[in-house]
Amino acid sequence: MADSELVFEVTDTNFGDEIENSSGLTIVDFWAAWCGPCRMVAPIVADLAEEYSTQGLRVGKLDVDQNPQTASKFGIRSIPSILFFKDGAHVDTVVGAVPKPFLEAKVNEHIQ
C-alpha cells in the first residue's frame, strides 16, 4: 500500500484520531487499487512524506473502496484526490494526477 515507511494507512475507523485530532499539516491521498492515475501519484506522495517529514508533514493514504464513509464525508467523486488538513481542519484539495512541483507548492503554502 504505502511506498514509504512514513506513509500511513488511513481508514474510516482511525480517521478521527490520525487526521482530525492531529496538529500540523497532514495530507491524505484518497486512492483505489484499480486507479491508474493513483499509481502515478503514489510515488510523488511518498517522496513528499520523506522530503518534508523533518518539517512535520504527515502523509496518509485512504483506499476509497475500503473506506466509503470517509470518502463520502469529504465528497470524493474523483480520484486521486489529495486533501490537506491543518491542525485537523480540511484546508485544501487537489484532484487528479498532478506533477510533483504542484503538490510541493501546496505543501509549502500550508506547512507554515
N, C-alpha and C positions, 0 to 999 in steps of 0.2 A: 504494500500500500504506500508506505512513505519512502521517498527516495533519499531521505536523510534521517539520521537519528534525532535530529532536532525538530522534525515534523511529527506532530502527534495526531492521533485519531480523535475526531470529534463525533459524538453521537447525540441522538435525541436525549439520552439519559444523562450524559455528562456536560451538555452544552451550558447549562446554568453555572456549574462550578468552574469549568475550564474557560469560558468566554465572558459571560455576564458578570461574574464575580472576580474578574481579574483586573489588574491595574496595568497601565502602559498600553502599548499598541499590540494588537493581535490581529492577524489576517487569517481568514478561513476560506479555503478553496473548496467550493461546492462542486463535486465531480461525480462521474459514474464510470464504471469499468468499460462500458461499450462506447464511450465518447472519445472519438479521435482527437479533437481539439484539446480535450482534458489531458490527454497523454502528452501533447505538445507543451502545455503549460506546467505540468508537474515538475520537470527538472528546473524550470525557472523559479518556481515557488521554493523548491528545495535549496537552490543557490541563495535566494534571499534569506532563508532561515539561517544559513551558515554565515553569510556575509554581515547580517545585521543582529546576530544573537548577542554580541557584546554591547549593543545599544539597547538591548531589552526587547527586541522584536520576538514575538511568539507566533508560530505558524502551525495551523491545524488544517486537516482535510476532513471533509464530511461527505460521505457517499450518499447521494440523494435517494438512491434506490433503497438503501438500508435504513434511512432516517428521514422519512417523508414529513414527519411532524415539524421538524426544524426548517426544512426546505420550504414548506408551505407557510410557516410563520413569517418568513422573510420574502415571500412572493417569488421564489426562484422559478423562472419559466424557461430560462436558457442556461446551459452550462457549457464551458466552465463559467462560474460566477465567483468572483473573489470579493469577499466582504471585509471591510476594515472596521475594527472595533477599538475605540479608545476608552480606556477605563470602563469597559463593559458596555459602552453605548455604540450602536451602529452609526458610523460617521461617513462611510463612502462605499461605493460598489463599482466594480469593474466587470463588465460582461464580455465574454468571448476570449479567444486566444489573442493576446496582445504581446508585443515584444517586451523583452526584459527592461529596456530603458523606461518604458511607460510605467511599468509596475514599480520600478525603483523610484521614479519621480513621485509616485503616490505614497510610497513608504516614507520618503524624505519629507513630504508635505505634512504627514500626520505624526511622525515619530518625535517631533519637537515637544 
